[in-house]
Amino acid sequence: MDTVSIANSAKKAGYEICAADYFGDKDLRRICSLCKSIVEQKRGKSCGRINSRFRPKAFLKMAKWLLEKRKVDATLLSSGLDDHFNVLYELNDLVPILGNPPRVIEKVRKKPGFFEELKRLGINHPETAIVKDLNEAKDAAVETGYPLVVKPSKGFGGASVRIVRNSSEIERAFFEVSLVSKDVLIQKFVEGIHASVSFLAADKIAKVLTINEQLLGLRFLFQQKAFGYCGNIVPLFFANSIFEKCKHITEKIAFHFGLKGSNGIDLVISKEGTPYVVEVNPRFQGTLECVERVLGINLVESHINACLYGSLPTIKEQTSSFCTRLILYAPKRVIAPDLTAFREVRDVPFPETMIEKGEPLCSIITEGKTRNFSLQKAKKLAKSICSILHPA
């Protein structure tokens, strides 16, 4: 997922793109010379639900199909396969992943080992326990203390994450999360600003591009999950001291794990200004287009240069604009309108396909001189799109 921004950036850099994607949206197919997707969007047909239709192994089949049609030099990863290590190893054997190899991805995404390594490095992170049954969950909750977060050990987009404020809520939260994950994480809830770091890394060098505000669980976008990913605002406005802390953390993580190319770190910045690392995303992030627009760089080209030649771009020390990405979800089961006329809309569904309630409808990207102006432009467009939706 988040494939459109990568494909568009790669095309601008002069590359031919073949995509294996979940949605296969209209704008992705326009950019790519060849595209295969899990969802086959057709007029009058439902796009279904991600949690029931997402199959990691299907990406291998799609990759093989693409390879029968085209010669492909390298794989660029977006979100979705981060925690499916067997698939990543097989994919890497088919077409080498340009960036972090599967063994590195596995090292930063396997939660028990990852948090142990952070502890050894002296990097702040939420106190975390991994449990397999309810008794272990209750014991871990007592030891961790409330409030806490219960979430799957694998996943993306904030799906199935629950906040638990007292002992009466732990049982329900555990069973809900255990339905989607064998291993369940019990994590101390850190109150603060949800943020991410976008950075590039090469051999023994790492460069923070932007620190970004994460938007989670926004009801006006019809996101039904409290921690569901709704987009971002680039950059996040904060004190220089916080930037230096994030830079120090980024360099430590990049060097220790041997990360390469475009990567992201999700974190929470506490009220005291302390960054707590939540996870590493060892691939392109959903912030890609916003980062490109704010910094005036091509991130795919920069990723390639970092991975192949060990060179990182020169970037602006101070940015003069803000860029917002909002992900709009379907408020009910709707018929997708024709969104091709909206210049700021991405992930465009085919007109007259059906989008189920709570599933992603499209993304909106807007720019402005201030954070609020950029955000308000995006909100206004989201409202306009909602006004032309019709129930299916």
DOLO-446682 format. One record per atom (N, C-alpha, C): y, z, x. Coordinates in steps of 0.2 Angstrom, whole numbers, plus 5000, padded with zeros to 4 digits. Layout:
residues N
YZX/...
end
This chain:
residues 392
499450005004/500050005000/500650005004/501249995001/501849985005/501849925009/501449875007/501349815011/501949765011/502349765006/502849715005/503349725011/503549785012/504049795017/503849775024/503149785026/502849765032/502849685033/502649655027/502549585027/503249555028/503749575024/504349545025/504649555032/504549615035/504849625042/504449575047/503849565046/503449525050/503649455049/503749435043/503949365042/504649345045/505149395045/505749385048/505749385056/505149415058/505049415065/504749355068/504549305063/504249245065/503549235064/503149285061/502449285061/502249265054/501649235054/501249215048/500849275046/500849295039/500549355037/500049335032/499449375033/498949375028/498849445026/498749455020/498849525017/498149545013/497849605015/497349635011/497749695008/497849695001/498249744998/497949774991/498149824989/497949854983/498149814977/498849814976/499149784970/499249704970/499349674976/499449604976/500049584972/500649614973/501249604969/501549534970/501949514966/502249444966/502649434972/503049484974/503449464980/503049464986/502449504987/502049504992/501749434993/501449404987/501149344988/501649284989/502249294988/502749244990/502949244997/502849305000/502949315008/502349295012/501749305009/501149295013/500949215013/500549195018/500249135017/499549135014/499349205014/498649215010/498649285009/498449305003/498449375000/497849384996/497449434997/496949464993/497049534991/496949544985/497049614982/496549644978/496449704977/496049744973/496149724966/496849734964/497049724957/497249644956/496949614951/497049544950/497549544944/498149544945/498649544940/498749484936/498649494929/498649434925/498949454918/499249414915/499649424909/499149454904/499449514901/499049544896/498449584898/498349594905/497849634908/498149694911/497849754910/498049814913/497949814921/498349844925/498249854932/497849914933/497649954928/497250004929/497550064933/497150114935/497450174938/497150174945/497650194950/497450194957/496850244958/496850304955/496350354957/495650334955/495650284950/494950264948/494750194951/495250154954/495050094956/495150084964/495450134967/495550124974/494850134978/494650084982/494050084985/494150064992/494150114997/494250095004/493850035007/493150035005/492749985008/492949915005/493349915000/493549844997/494049815002/494349855006/494849825011/494449785016/493849805018/493449775023/493249705020/493049705014/492849645011/493349595010/493949615009/494549575008/494749545015/494649595020/494849565027/494349515029/493749525028/493249475029/493349405026/493549405020/493749345016/494349315019/494849355021/495449325024/495249285031/494749325035/494549295041/494149225041/493849225035/493549155034/494049095033/494649115030/495149065029/495649055034/495749105038/496249105043/496049135050/496349115055/496349155062/496849205062/496649275063/497049325062/497049365069/497649375072/497749405079/497649485079/497949515074/498049585074/498049615067/497949675066/498049715060/498649765060/499049755055/499549805055/499449855049/499449915050/499249965045/499749995041/499749995034/500150035030/499750095027/499950125022/499650185019/499050165015/498650215015/498050215010/497350225014/497350205020/496650205024/496650265029/497250295030/497350345035/496750395036/496350415031/495850465031/495150435031/495150375030/494450335029/494250305036/494050355041/493950335048/493350285049/492850285045/492350235046/492550165044/492950155039/493250095037/493750075043/494150115045/494550095051/494250075057/493650105059/493250085065/493050015063/492750005057/492449935056/493049885055/493549905053/494149855052/494349835059/494449885064/494649875071/494149825074/493549835072/493049785075/493149715073/493349705067/493449635064/494049605067/494649645067/495249625069/495649685072/495749685079/496049745082/496649775078/496649835077/497249865075/497849875080/498449845079/498949845084/499349915082/499249955087/499550025086/499050075088/498950125084/498450175086/497750155084/497350165089/496650145088/496350205083/495750185080/495450235075/495350305078/495150305084/494950375087/495650415087/496250385089/496850425089/497050445081/496950395077/497050405070/496650465067/496050465069/495550515067/495750585070/496050585076/496250645079/496850685076/497350645073/497850675070/497850685063/497350645060/497250655053/496650705051/496250725055/495750775054/496050845054/496150875048/496550925048/496350995052/495751015052/495651075056/495851065063/495551015066/495751005073/496450995074/496850955070/497550935071/497951005071/497851045066/498251105066/498051155072/497451155074/497251195080/497651165086/497751105086/498151075092/498851095092/499151085085/499851105085/499951185087/499451225085/499551295087/499551295095/499051265098/499051265105/499751235108/500051185105/500651165108/501251205106/501151255102/501751295100/502151265095/501951225091/502251185086/502251215079/502751235076/502751275069/502451225064/501951255060/501651215054/501451275049/501351255043/501151295038/500451325039/500351395039/499751425040/499251395035/498651365038/498251325034/497451345035/497151345029/496351365029/496051305026/495451285028/495051235025/494451265021/494351255015/493851295011/493351245008/492751265006/492351225002/492151254996/492251314994/492051344988/492551384985/492551414979/493051454976/493151524979/492551554981/492651614985/492951614991/492851554995/493251545001/493951535000/494151504994/494851484992/495151554990/494851594987/495151654985/495251704991/494751704996/494851745002/495451715006/495451645006/496051615010/496751625007/496751625000/497351644997/497651714998/497151764998/497351824999/497651835007/497351805011/497551805018/498151765019/498251715016/498851675017/499451705014/499351725007/499851755003/500251704999/500451724993/500751674989/501551674990/501851614988/501551554985/501251514990/500751474988/500351434993/500251364989/500051314993/499951254991/499151234992/498851204987/498151184987/498151114986/497851084991/497851004991/497150974995/497050914993/496450884996/496550875004/495950875007/496050865015/496150785016/496050745011/496150675012/496550655006/497050605007/497450575002/498050555004/498450525000/499150495001/499550504995/500250504996/500750494991/500750564987/500550614990/500650684987/500150694981/499650654980/499250654974/498750714974/498650754969/498250804968/498450864972/499050874974/499350934977/499650984972/499451044972/499551094968/499951154971/500451184968/500751244970/500551304966/500351354970/500051414966/500451474968/500651504963/501151564964/500851634963/500251634960/499951704960/499151694959/498851744959/498051744960/497751714953/498151724948/497851694942/497851614941/498151584946/498151514946/497751474951/497451514956/497051494961/496451454959/496051484954/495451454952/495551384949/496051374944/496151314941/496351264946/496751284951/497051234956/496451214961/496051254962/495451244967/495051194963/494851204957/494351154954/494651084953/495351084951/495651024950/495650984957/495851014962/495850974969/495150964971/494651004970/493950994973/493650934969/493950914963/493650854960/493750794964/494250794968/494450734972/494350734980/494150804982/494050814989/493550864990/493050854994/492550904996/492850965000/493250945004/493651005008/494351015005/494451075004/495151085001/495551125006/496151115006/496651145010/497051205006/497051265009/497451315007/498051325012/498651315010/499151305014/499751355012/500051385017/500651425015/501251385013/501551405007/502051365005/502751375008/503051325012/503651335015/504251305011/504651355009/505251325005/505751295009/505951235007/506451205011/506551135009/506851095014/506951025013/506350985015/506050935011/505550895013/505850835016/505550825022/505850775027/505350735030/505550685034/505050645038/505450615044/505050605050/505350575056/505050515056/505450455057/505150395059/505350385066/504750365070/504850355077/504450305080/504650275086/504250235090/503950265096/503350245098/503050275104/502750225108/502750235115/502450185120/502150235125/501950215131/501650255136/502150305138/502050365137/502450415140/503250415138/503350375132/504050375130/503950375122/504450415119/504450415111/505250415110/505350385104/506050375102/506150395094/506450445093/506650455085/507150405083/506950365078/507350315075/507850355070/507450385065/507850415059/507450485057/507850525055/507550585051/507750575043/507250575039/507350555032/507250605027/507650605022/507550645016/506950615012/506450655010/505850635006/506050654999/505850614994/506050624987/505350634984/505250694981/504550714978/504650734971/504150714967/504050744960/504650734955/505050684956/505650674952/505450644945/505650684940/505550674933/505850614930/506450604933/506850544930/506550474932/506050484937/505750424939/505050414936/504850474932/504250474928/503650484932/503850524938/503250544942/502950614939/502350614938/502050664934/501850724939/501750714945/501450764950/502050794954/501950864954/502550894957/502650874965/502150854968/502250834975/502150754976/502150724970/502050644971/502650614974/502450564978/503050534982/503450484978/504050494978/504550454974/505050414978/504950414985/505350374989/505750414995/506350394997/506650425002/507350405003/507750445006/508450425008/508550435015/508750375018/508850375026/509550365027/509850405032/509550465035/509650525031/509350585033/509450645031/510050675035/510550705031/511150735034/510950805036/511050825042/510850885045/511250905051/511150965054/511550985060/511150955066/511550945071/511250915077/510750965080/510751025079/510251075082/509551055079/509551035072/508951015069/508650955072/509150905073/508850845076/508550855083/508850895087/508550915093/507850945093/507750985088/507151025087/506650965084/506850925080/506350875078/506150825083/506650805087/506550765093/506050795098/506150855099/505650895104/504950895101/504850905094/504250905091/503950835091/504350785090/504050715090/503750705097/504150715102/503950695109/503350735111/503250795109/502650835110/502050805107/502150795101/501550765097/501350695099/501850655100/501750585103/501350585109/501650625114/501350625121/500650655121/500550705117/499850745117/499350705114/499450665108/498950635105/498950555107/499450535111/499450465114/499550415108/500050435104/500250385099/500650325101/500550275098/500850205100/501150175094/501750135095/502050105090/502450145085/502450115078/502850155073/502350205070/502650265070/502350325067/502850365063/502550415059/502950455055/502650525055/503150575055/502950645054/503250675048/502850705043/503050735038/503150805039/503750835037/503850905039/504350935033/504351005033/504751045029/505251075034/505951075032/506451105036/506651165032/506451225035/506551295031/507251305030/507451355026/508151375025/508451395032/508051425036/508351445043/508351385048/508251325046/508251275050/507751255055/507151285053/506551275057/506051225054/505951165058/505451115055/504751135056/504351135050/503651145050/503351075049/502851065053/502550995053/501951005048/501950955043/501450955038/500850905040/501050845042/500550795044/500850735048/500450705051/500650645055/500450585051/500850525051/500650465048/500650415053/500050405056/500050355062/500050285061/500450265057/500550195055/501250185052/501350125049/502050105046/502150155040/502750175039/502850215033/503250185028/503350215022/503650195016/504450185017/504650215023/505350215025/505550145028/505050105029/505250045034/505850005032/505949985026/506549945025/507149985026/507150045023/507750085024/507950095031/507450105035/507650125042/507850055045/507549995044/507849935046/508549925044/508749935038/509349925036/509949965039/509750025039/510250075042/510350065050/509850045053/509850045061/509949965063/509849925058/509949855060/509449825065/508849845064/508249825069/507749795064/507249765068/506649735065/506049785067/505849825062/505349875064/504649845066/504449795063/503849765065/503849735072/504449695074/504549675080/504549725086/504949785084/504949845088/504249875089/503849875084/503149905085/502749865090/502849795089/502449755093/502649755100/503349765102/503549775108/503349835111/503349885107/503149955110/502349955112/501949925107/501249925109/501049875114/501349815115/501149765120/501449775126/502149795126/502549795132/502849855134/502749905130/502949975132/503749985131/504049935128/504749945127/505049965120/505550005120/505850025114/506550005113/506749995107/507449965106/507950015107/508549985108/509150025108/509450035101/509550095099/509750105092/510450135092/510750135086/511450165085/511350245085/511850275089/511750345089/512050375082/512550345079/512750365073/512750305068/512450315062/512450265057/513050275052/513150215049/513750205045/513550195038/512950195036/512750185029/512050225028/511950235021/511350265019/510950215015/510250225015/509850175011/509350225007/509350205001/508850244996/508250194994/507650224994/507150194991/506850244985/506850214979/506550254974/505950214971/505450254970/504850224967/504850234959/504850184955/504950194948/504250194945/504050244941/503350244938/503450234930/502950204928/502950184920/502950254916/503450254912/503550314907/503050314902/502750264900/502150254896/501850194897/501250174894/500950114895/501450054893/501650014898/502149964896/501949894899/502249844896/502249774898/502749764904/502549744909/502949734915/503449674913/504149694914/504649634912/504649594919/505049534918/505149494924/505749524928/505549554934/506049594938/506249544944/506049484944/506249444950/507049434951/507349444945/508149434945/508449494949/508149544950/508449604953/508349604960/508949594964/508849584971/508649644975/508749704972/508649764975/507849794974/507549754970/506849774968/506349744972/505849794974/505249774978/504649794974/504049764977/503349784974/503449754967/503549694966/503749664959/503049644956/502849674950/502249664946/502349594943/501849554942/501849494938/502049504931/502549474928/502749484922/502149484916/502249524912/501849534906/501149564908/501049584914/500449624915/500549694912/500049734911/500149804908/500149854914/500549904914/500649954919/500450024915/499950064917/499750124914/500250174915/500350224910/500850284911/500750314917/501250324921/501250364927/501050324933/500850264932/500750224938/501350184941/501350164947/501950134950/502150074947/502750064945/503050004942/503349954947/503849984951/504149944956/504549994961/504749964966/505250004971/505949974970/506450024972/507150004971/507450024978/507749974981/508049984988/508849974987/509250024988/509950014988/510350044994/510950024996/511250045001/511950074999/512250115003/512950145002/513250175007/513850185007/514250225013/514150295013/513850325007/513750395007/513050405004/512750465005/512050475002/512050464994/512550504991/512650504984/512750434981/513150394984/513350324982/512650284982/512350284987/511750254988/511150274983/511150334982/510650364977/510850344970/511450354968/511750334961/511650264960/511750214965/511550144963/510850134961/510450174965/509650164964/509550194957/509850254955/509650284949/509950234943/510450204944/510750164939/510350104938/510050074943/509550014942/508950034939/508650094941/508050124938/508150124930/508750154928/508950164921/508950094918/509250044921/509249974918/508549944917/508149954922/507449934921/507049964915/507150034915/506850064909/507050044903/507750024902/507949994896/507649934893/507349894898/507049834896/506249834895/506049894896/505249904896/505049904888/504449874887/504249874880/503549904881/503349944876/502649974876/502149924875/501549934878/500949894878/500549904872/
end
